[in-house]
Amino acid sequence: MKARNAVLALLFALFLSVGSGTASADLLVNGNFATGDLTGWNASAIDQGGIPTTPLISVSSSSGGIHYAAFDTGTYATGPFDSTLSQSFTVTAAQPILSFDFNSMPTLSVDPTGTGTSPFRDSFVASLFDGTNTYVLLLIDSSGSLSDPFGTAPGSVTIGASSNSPLDSTLRANLSSLAGQTLTLYLDVTNQDDGFRSVFYATNVQTSQQSPSNFAVPEPNTAVVAVIGCVMGLLCSWKRRKKATVSVVSASQPDDD
């Protein structure tokens, strides 16, 4: 019985290690803004003249306690011309998918401080910079959202419905071709004289495997398969020994006849 319990304990520990060994590490710091602030991110802004000023970027939370970053353009007369949130990370082959949740339309309020005649709208742009090249992943304005608007993305970029945040959409960008490179993610909002004050939202900025699933059973590697084989062999051997022992004991029992 002790041998059997030891083998079962080994199997249980092995399967626990398989599950824990496949957990993904966060490559971006505070991507879900769970700290309630911009810890891990760099926030900056410039005014109409290109002079540094205070960015209108803050962290809010939903009724369900989920945090998200709010990017406010401010008014045309006083708000920053451009506010930026950025963070650098290294793309890995194990987690090449960059994703984040966002609202496909900004929240709008009337801005009477300008002429409201600009042909350009307040916008939110998500891009990556590798030190030489800029890859634009997403553009949002009051007309909606557009993935890879300039065809510069290094891989597929898709927009789908968000399933785990108060925001309505999720962007997923495949960065496999940039594995091993250190990139800087930029989230920018630009204030235009379009007659509106705009607020854009984003959260759950993270990297993941190419086929992530919260409920997927991880496929064990060759070493794990080998160990499982050995353990199963021990179980079978234990069963054979037990059967042989039972047979010997039965044969040695005196016949009642």
Secondary structure per residue as TSV (DSSP state, phi and psi in degrees):
chain	resnum	aa	ss	phi	psi
A	1	M	-	360.0	-39.9
A	2	K	H	-62.4	-40.7
A	3	A	H	-63.5	-41.2
A	4	R	H	-64.5	-44.9
A	5	N	H	-62.0	-38.1
A	6	A	H	-65.2	-41.3
A	7	V	H	-65.7	-44.0
A	8	L	H	-63.5	-38.1
A	9	A	H	-64.4	-38.5
A	10	L	H	-64.8	-42.8
A	11	L	H	-61.4	-45.4
A	12	F	H	-61.5	-45.2
A	13	A	H	-63.5	-37.4
A	14	L	H	-63.3	-47.2
A	15	F	H	-66.8	-33.0
A	16	L	H	-63.7	-40.5
A	17	S	H	-68.9	-33.8
A	18	V	H	-63.2	-44.4
A	19	G	H	-65.6	-45.5
A	20	S	H	-71.9	-27.6
A	21	G	H	-72.2	-15.7
A	22	T	T	-101.4	4.8
A	23	A	-	-65.1	139.4
A	24	S	-	-86.8	135.7
A	25	A	-	-88.0	144.7
A	26	D	-	-73.5	120.6
A	27	L	S	-87.4	-20.4
A	28	L	S	-109.5	139.8
A	29	V	T	-86.4	130.9
A	30	N	T	54.8	42.9
A	31	G	T	-68.7	-19.9
A	32	N	T	-103.6	8.2
A	33	F	-	54.8	30.0
A	34	A	T	-64.2	-19.7
A	35	T	T	-71.9	-12.4
A	36	G	S	83.2	3.4
A	37	D	S	-145.0	-165.7
A	38	L	-	-98.9	27.2
A	39	T	T	-51.7	132.7
A	40	G	T	90.8	-13.4
A	41	W	-	-110.3	155.6
A	42	N	E	-107.3	122.9
A	43	A	E	-112.1	134.1
A	44	S	E	-150.8	168.1
A	45	A	E	-160.7	157.9
A	46	I	E	-131.5	153.7
A	47	D	-	-91.9	-170.9
A	48	Q	T	-59.6	-26.2
A	49	G	T	-94.3	5.2
A	50	G	S	83.0	10.8
A	51	I	-	-87.4	134.9
A	52	P	B	-56.8	139.0
A	53	T	-	-145.5	-176.4
A	54	T	-	-83.4	124.8
A	55	P	-	-73.3	146.1
A	56	L	-	-97.7	66.2
A	57	I	E	-123.6	124.4
A	58	S	E	-137.3	171.7
A	59	V	E	-113.7	128.5
A	60	S	E	-120.3	173.1
A	61	S	E	-136.7	150.9
A	62	S	-	-85.0	174.2
A	63	S	T	-63.5	-22.9
A	64	G	T	-86.7	3.0
A	65	G	S	85.5	8.6
A	66	I	-	-84.8	130.3
A	67	H	E	-92.7	150.4
A	68	Y	E	-152.5	155.5
A	69	A	E	-89.1	134.1
A	70	A	E	-109.3	122.9
A	71	F	E	-105.9	107.3
A	72	D	E	-101.9	128.7
A	73	T	-	-76.3	-20.6
A	74	G	-	72.6	-174.0
A	75	T	-	-83.6	159.5
A	76	Y	T	-65.0	-33.8
A	77	A	T	-74.4	-36.3
A	78	T	T	-119.5	-19.6
A	79	G	S	-73.6	161.4
A	80	P	-	-60.3	149.0
A	81	F	S	-73.1	-40.0
A	82	D	E	-143.6	128.9
A	83	S	E	-116.3	139.5
A	84	T	E	-133.1	137.4
A	85	L	E	-118.5	128.4
A	86	S	E	-140.3	156.9
A	87	Q	E	-160.4	140.3
A	88	S	E	-99.1	147.9
A	89	F	E	-156.0	162.0
A	90	T	E	-106.5	125.3
A	91	V	-	-70.1	135.2
A	92	T	-	-117.0	152.6
A	93	A	S	-65.9	-26.6
A	94	A	S	-76.6	-28.8
A	95	Q	S	-135.0	70.0
A	96	P	-	-90.0	-0.7
A	97	I	E	-94.9	118.2
A	98	L	E	-95.7	132.4
A	99	S	E	-143.0	156.2
A	100	F	E	-160.9	156.3
A	101	D	E	-94.2	148.2
A	102	F	E	-156.6	166.2
A	103	N	-	-93.4	129.0
A	104	S	S	-71.3	-12.9
A	105	M	S	-134.7	140.4
A	106	P	-	-76.4	161.6
A	107	T	E	-83.9	127.3
A	108	L	E	-113.0	144.0
A	109	S	E	-139.8	153.1
A	110	V	E	-67.7	136.2
A	111	D	-	-118.3	104.1
A	112	P	T	-88.4	5.7
A	113	T	T	-83.1	-9.7
A	114	G	S	-119.3	-164.0
A	115	T	-	-86.7	-24.0
A	116	G	S	71.6	17.0
A	117	T	-	-106.2	1.9
A	118	S	-	-64.7	136.3
A	119	P	S	-73.0	-10.7
A	120	F	S	-99.4	143.2
A	121	R	-	-104.5	156.5
A	122	D	-	-53.6	139.3
A	123	S	E	-143.1	157.5
A	124	F	E	-119.5	128.9
A	125	V	E	-129.1	129.7
A	126	A	E	-107.2	126.6
A	127	S	E	-144.5	163.4
A	128	L	E	-121.8	145.7
A	129	F	E	-131.7	128.1
A	130	D	-	-103.7	11.7
A	131	G	S	102.2	-20.2
A	132	T	S	-131.0	-47.4
A	133	N	-	-108.7	147.1
A	134	T	E	-110.9	128.5
A	135	Y	E	-114.6	111.7
A	136	V	E	-87.2	121.2
A	137	L	E	-97.5	-32.5
A	138	L	E	-152.9	140.5
A	139	L	E	-130.5	129.4
A	140	I	E	-128.4	135.4
A	141	D	E	-144.4	-168.0
A	142	S	T	-68.7	-7.0
A	143	S	T	-93.5	-9.4
A	144	G	E	130.9	-164.7
A	145	S	E	-118.0	152.1
A	146	L	E	-141.4	125.0
A	147	S	E	-85.5	146.5
A	148	D	S	42.4	58.6
A	149	P	T	-63.5	-25.0
A	150	F	T	-111.1	5.8
A	151	G	S	67.4	31.5
A	152	T	-	-103.2	-8.0
A	153	A	-	-62.0	145.2
A	154	P	S	-77.4	-5.8
A	155	G	S	-164.3	-170.1
A	156	S	-	-64.9	141.7
A	157	V	E	-130.6	123.7
A	158	T	E	-127.8	154.2
A	159	I	E	-119.8	128.6
A	160	G	E	-135.7	176.8
A	161	A	E	-71.9	139.1
A	162	S	-	-80.1	139.0
A	163	S	S	-115.5	-10.2
A	164	N	S	-136.0	30.4
A	165	S	S	-152.0	166.5
A	166	P	S	-75.2	-6.2
A	167	L	S	-89.6	153.2
A	168	D	S	-90.7	-14.2
A	169	S	E	-134.4	157.3
A	170	T	E	-129.2	131.1
A	171	L	E	-102.5	136.5
A	172	R	E	-129.1	125.2
A	173	A	E	-123.0	127.7
A	174	N	E	-86.6	113.7
A	175	L	-	-107.6	23.5
A	176	S	G	-55.1	-37.1
A	177	S	G	-69.6	-12.0
A	178	L	G	-109.2	14.5
A	179	A	T	-54.9	134.2
A	180	G	T	93.7	-12.5
A	181	Q	-	-94.3	147.9
A	182	T	E	-94.1	124.7
A	183	L	E	-119.3	157.7
A	184	T	E	-114.7	124.7
A	185	L	E	-88.7	128.0
A	186	Y	E	-115.8	129.9
A	187	L	E	-116.4	108.5
A	188	D	E	-115.3	142.3
A	189	V	E	-121.8	135.0
A	190	T	E	-116.2	134.5
A	191	N	-	-97.6	114.2
A	192	Q	-	-111.8	160.4
A	193	D	S	-83.9	64.8
A	194	D	S	-105.5	5.9
A	195	G	S	88.6	5.2
A	196	F	E	-133.0	150.5
A	197	R	E	-101.1	126.7
A	198	S	E	-117.5	143.3
A	199	V	E	-126.1	126.2
A	200	F	E	-111.7	156.2
A	201	Y	E	-133.3	146.5
A	202	A	E	-154.2	150.6
A	203	T	E	-162.7	178.8
A	204	N	E	52.8	46.0
A	205	V	E	-77.0	118.1
A	206	Q	E	-157.4	168.9
A	207	T	E	-116.6	154.6
A	208	S	E	-154.1	176.9
A	209	Q	-	-69.4	167.8
A	210	Q	S	-67.0	-29.8
A	211	S	S	-127.6	66.3
A	212	P	-	-72.7	144.6
A	213	S	-	-154.9	130.8
A	214	N	T	-67.3	-17.4
A	215	F	T	-116.4	8.0
A	216	A	-	-73.8	140.6
A	217	V	-	-85.7	119.3
A	218	P	-	-64.3	140.5
A	219	E	-	-82.7	122.1
A	220	P	-	-68.3	149.2
A	221	N	-	-80.9	179.4
A	222	T	H	-60.2	-40.3
A	223	A	H	-63.9	-42.1
A	224	V	H	-63.9	-43.2
A	225	V	H	-58.2	-40.7
A	226	A	H	-64.5	-42.9
A	227	V	H	-64.7	-43.2
A	228	I	H	-59.2	-40.3
A	229	G	H	-60.9	-41.8
A	230	C	H	-64.6	-43.1
A	231	V	H	-64.1	-42.8
A	232	M	H	-64.2	-34.7
A	233	G	H	-63.3	-40.6
A	234	L	H	-62.4	-41.7
A	235	L	H	-61.3	-45.8
A	236	C	H	-63.6	-40.6
A	237	S	H	-63.7	-41.6
A	238	W	H	-61.8	-40.3
A	239	K	H	-66.0	-40.8
A	240	R	H	-63.9	-43.4
A	241	R	H	-63.3	-40.2
A	242	K	H	-64.0	-41.3
A	243	K	H	-65.2	-41.1
A	244	A	H	-65.6	-40.5
A	245	T	H	-62.8	-43.9
A	246	V	H	-60.5	-40.0
A	247	S	H	-64.7	-43.2
A	248	V	H	-64.3	-44.8
A	249	V	H	-63.6	-39.5
A	250	S	H	-64.9	-38.9
A	251	A	H	-69.7	-29.1
A	252	S	H	-83.9	-11.5
A	253	Q	S	-69.1	136.8
A	254	P	-	-67.6	145.7
A	255	D	-	-74.9	131.9
A	256	D	-	-65.4	-20.6
A	257	D	-	-79.4	360.0
